[in-house]
Amino acid sequence: MIEMSPAPSARGTVPFGEYKTWYRVTGDLRSGKAPLVVAHGGPGSTHDYLLNLSGLAASGHAVVHYDQLGNGGSTRLPGRDTGFWTVQLFLDELDNLLRHLGIAGGYVLFGHSWGGMLAAKHAAAAPAGLRGLVIANSPASYPLWLQEMKVLREQLPPEVDATLHRHETAGTTDTDEYFAAMRIFYDKHVCRVLPWPRDFFASFMEIHHEPTVYHAMNGPTEFHVIGSLRDWSVEDCLADIAVPTLLLSGRYDEATPATVQPFQDAIPGARWEIFEESSHVPHLEEPERFTEVMTGFLNEVEKR
């Protein structure tokens, strides 16, 4: 079971053009086993809610967390125009991080939510050093995501959905009433552990205090996607992924089975594990099983 996150063996920043990307390493990058690189969600979140993955370093695979540009310990650019924040920017940042850490020749990539779509796009370009891929709690397209958000919202109490719609139409999604209604959805489909774990709450508050990236690319909430990603999909490149791939999702996940199915259908040999007691963060909701599944996958990759 992943419990307290072990202390990092290294942390710092790497230059990314005129900016900086913050990173944290747990374990030995030169252990001989491919390190696990963790791409967080959002876009515009931080590594914090995924910090307990650092416990996987006990398997001998170093674990690399990083904060994507615009949030956390990386360069923040409040007020930067929407056109600056592109998928290509974050693909370039990931490539840059791998090179600077000297691990581009051999690594496993774990992407959560938006980070899973980013990881899929990265993997489809056939990087020479990629040994394995984990796509966790991710949709294959935002149009599919929005289709399923409608389904999930219709399952909310009618007065809750009515409150959400009223504020979304009025552009008042920053009100306390909207937040309270939003929490009902989040507590059911994003994180079912109450009160929210400290690390999850830390990432949530990071987005709240610096929402530039999240608002530009996503929108005000998980289910009201009006940003630049609203029409984005990775379905057209999934067949190009040629490394062992593990898909993860929760039974109550906002990333519903319909949004994950294209990964299963198109990625050769992809394996899909569903966590029956989880929503969007099974690493926090079912940490023991999560550790078991991830350790098994890392061991399989190492044997290839």
C-alpha positions in Angstrom: 0.0 0.0 0.0 1.2 3.5 -0.8 1.1 5.5 2.5 3.3 8.4 3.2 5.2 9.7 0.2 8.9 9.1 0.5 11.3 11.9 0.5 12.6 13.0 -3.0 16.1 12.0 -4.1 16.3 15.1 -6.2 14.2 18.1 -7.2 14.7 21.3 -9.1 13.9 23.0 -12.4 15.0 22.5 -16.0 15.0 25.3 -18.5 12.3 25.3 -21.1 13.0 28.1 -23.5 12.7 31.2 -21.5 10.7 29.4 -18.8 11.3 26.7 -16.2 9.7 23.3 -15.5 9.7 22.1 -11.9 10.4 18.4 -11.3 10.8 15.9 -8.4 12.5 12.6 -8.5 12.0 9.7 -6.0 14.5 6.9 -6.3 17.6 6.4 -8.5 17.3 7.4 -12.1 20.3 5.2 -12.8 18.9 2.1 -11.1 18.8 0.2 -14.5 15.0 0.1 -14.5 13.0 2.5 -16.6 11.8 5.4 -14.5 8.1 6.2 -14.3 7.3 9.7 -15.5 4.0 11.1 -14.2 2.0 13.7 -16.3 -0.8 15.3 -14.2 -4.2 16.3 -15.3 -6.0 19.6 -15.7 -4.7 21.1 -17.8 -3.6 23.5 -15.2 -3.4 21.2 -12.2 -0.2 20.2 -10.4 1.6 17.1 -9.4 0.4 17.1 -5.8 -2.7 14.9 -6.1 -0.5 12.2 -7.7 2.3 12.5 -5.2 1.6 9.1 -3.6 2.8 7.4 -6.8 6.3 8.2 -5.5 5.8 5.1 -3.4 6.1 3.0 -6.5 9.9 3.8 -6.4 10.0 0.8 -4.0 9.7 -1.4 -7.1 13.2 -0.1 -8.2 11.7 2.3 -10.8 12.5 5.9 -10.0 9.4 8.1 -10.2 9.5 11.5 -11.8 6.8 14.1 -11.1 6.7 17.5 -12.7 4.4 20.5 -12.8 3.4 21.5 -16.3 4.1 25.1 -17.4 1.8 27.7 -15.9 1.2 26.1 -12.5 2.8 24.8 -9.3 6.6 25.2 -9.1 6.9 25.8 -12.9 6.9 29.3 -14.4 3.5 30.9 -14.0 2.1 33.1 -16.7 -1.1 34.7 -15.3 -3.1 36.5 -18.0 -1.2 34.9 -20.9 -3.6 34.8 -23.9 -5.5 31.6 -24.7 -3.6 31.0 -28.0 -0.3 30.5 -26.0 -1.6 27.3 -24.3 -1.5 24.5 -26.9 -1.2 20.8 -26.8 2.1 21.1 -28.7 3.5 23.4 -26.0 3.0 20.6 -23.4 4.3 17.9 -25.7 7.5 20.0 -26.2 7.8 20.5 -22.5 7.6 16.8 -21.8 10.2 16.0 -24.5 12.4 18.8 -23.0 12.1 17.3 -19.5 13.1 13.8 -20.6 16.2 15.1 -22.4 17.3 17.3 -19.5 16.9 14.5 -17.0 18.8 12.2 -19.3 16.1 9.5 -19.4 14.8 9.9 -23.0 16.5 6.6 -23.8 14.3 4.6 -21.5 11.2 5.5 -19.5 7.6 4.5 -18.8 5.0 7.2 -19.1 1.9 7.6 -16.8 -0.7 10.2 -17.8 -3.7 11.0 -15.7 -6.9 12.6 -17.1 -5.8 15.3 -19.5 -2.3 14.0 -18.9 -3.4 10.6 -20.3 -4.4 12.2 -23.6 -1.1 14.1 -23.6 0.7 10.8 -23.0 -1.2 9.1 -25.8 -0.2 11.8 -28.2 3.4 11.5 -27.1 3.4 7.8 -27.5 1.8 7.9 -30.9 4.9 9.7 -32.2 6.9 6.5 -31.4 9.6 8.0 -29.2 12.6 5.6 -29.2 12.9 5.4 -25.4 9.3 4.8 -24.4 9.0 1.4 -22.8 5.4 1.4 -21.6 2.4 3.6 -21.3 -0.3 4.0 -18.6 -3.4 6.0 -19.6 -5.3 6.6 -16.3 -8.9 8.0 -16.0 -8.7 9.7 -19.4 -11.2 10.2 -22.2 -10.0 9.6 -25.8 -11.8 12.8 -26.9 -13.4 15.9 -25.5 -16.5 15.6 -27.7 -17.0 12.1 -26.1 -16.3 13.6 -22.7 -18.9 16.3 -23.1 -21.4 13.7 -24.4 -20.9 11.7 -21.2 -20.9 14.7 -18.9 -24.5 15.4 -20.1 -25.4 11.8 -19.1 -23.8 12.1 -15.7 -25.3 15.5 -15.0 -28.8 14.2 -15.9 -28.3 11.8 -13.0 -27.8 14.6 -10.5 -30.8 15.8 -8.4 -32.8 18.1 -10.8 -32.3 21.2 -8.6 -28.5 20.7 -8.6 -28.3 20.5 -12.4 -30.6 23.5 -12.7 -28.4 25.5 -10.4 -25.3 24.6 -12.5 -27.1 25.5 -15.8 -28.3 28.8 -14.4 -24.9 30.0 -13.4 -23.2 28.6 -16.6 -25.7 30.5 -18.7 -25.2 33.7 -16.7 -21.4 33.4 -16.6 -21.4 33.3 -12.8 -19.5 30.1 -12.2 -17.3 31.8 -9.6 -20.2 32.1 -7.1 -20.5 30.1 -3.8 -23.8 28.6 -5.0 -22.2 27.2 -8.1 -19.3 25.8 -6.1 -21.6 24.0 -3.7 -23.5 22.4 -6.6 -20.3 21.5 -8.4 -19.0 19.7 -5.2 -22.0 17.3 -5.5 -20.8 16.2 -8.9 -17.1 16.1 -7.8 -17.8 14.1 -4.7 -19.5 11.4 -6.8 -17.4 11.3 -9.9 -14.0 12.9 -9.2 -13.0 11.9 -5.6 -15.2 9.8 -3.4 -12.8 9.9 -0.4 -14.3 12.4 2.1 -12.9 14.7 3.3 -10.8 15.1 0.3 -7.2 13.8 0.8 -4.7 16.6 1.5 -2.8 16.1 -1.8 -5.9 16.2 -3.8 -7.1 19.3 -2.1 -3.7 20.9 -2.7 -4.0 20.5 -6.5 -7.7 21.6 -6.4 -6.7 24.9 -4.6 -3.7 25.4 -7.0 -6.2 25.5 -9.9 -8.5 27.8 -7.9 -5.7 30.3 -7.2 -4.1 30.2 -10.6 -6.8 29.2 -13.2 -5.1 30.7 -16.3 -4.3 27.4 -18.0 -7.4 25.5 -16.8 -9.8 28.2 -17.9 -8.1 28.7 -21.3 -7.9 25.1 -22.3 -10.7 23.4 -20.3 -13.2 25.8 -18.7 -14.6 26.6 -15.2 -15.3 23.0 -14.2 -14.7 19.4 -15.3 -18.1 19.2 -16.8 -18.4 22.7 -18.4 -15.7 22.5 -21.1 -15.7 25.7 -23.1 -12.0 26.1 -23.6 -9.7 25.4 -26.5 -9.8 21.6 -26.0 -13.5 21.3 -26.4 -13.1 19.7 -29.8 -9.8 17.9 -29.3 -9.4 14.2 -29.7 -6.5 11.6 -29.9 -8.6 8.9 -31.5 -7.0 9.4 -34.9 -3.5 8.5 -33.6 -4.1 5.7 -31.1 -3.3 2.9 -33.6 0.2 4.2 -33.8 1.0 3.4 -30.2 3.3 0.4 -30.2 4.3 -0.1 -26.6 2.6 -2.1 -23.8 -0.3 0.0 -22.6 -2.4 -0.2 -19.5 -5.7 1.6 -19.2 -7.1 2.5 -15.8 -10.6 3.8 -14.8 -13.0 3.8 -11.9 -16.5 2.4 -11.9 -17.9 5.9 -10.9 -15.4 7.8 -13.0 -16.3 11.0 -14.8 -14.2 9.3 -17.6 -16.9 6.8 -18.3 -16.4 3.5 -20.1 -17.7 5.2 -23.3 -14.9 7.7 -23.2 -12.2 5.1 -22.5 -13.4 2.5 -25.0 -11.6 4.0 -28.1 -8.3 3.4 -26.3 -9.1 -0.3 -25.8 -10.4 -0.6 -29.4 -7.5 1.1 -31.2 -4.3 0.5 -29.2 -2.8 -2.9 -30.0 -2.8 -5.2 -27.0 -4.1 -2.6 -24.5 -5.2 -4.0 -21.2 -8.0 -2.2 -19.2 -8.3 -2.4 -15.4 -11.5 -1.0 -13.8 -11.4 -0.1 -10.1 -14.8 -1.0 -8.7 -14.8 1.3 -5.7 -13.3 4.4 -7.4 -14.1 7.4 -9.4 -11.4 9.6 -11.0 -8.5 9.0 -8.6 -8.2 5.3 -7.8 -4.6 5.9 -6.6 -6.3 7.7 -3.7 -9.5 5.7 -3.5 -8.1 2.2 -3.8 -4.4 2.6 -3.1 -3.6 -1.0 -2.3 -5.1 -2.4 -5.5 -3.6 0.5 -7.5 -0.1 -0.3 -6.2 -0.6 -4.0 -7.0 -1.8 -3.2 -10.6 1.0 -0.7 -11.3 3.8 -2.8 -9.8 2.6 -5.7 -11.9 2.6 -3.6 -15.1 6.1 -2.2 -14.4 7.4 -5.7 -13.8 5.9 -6.8 -17.1 7.5 -3.9 -18.9 10.9 -4.7 -17.4 10.8 -8.3 -18.6 10.3 -7.3 -22.3 
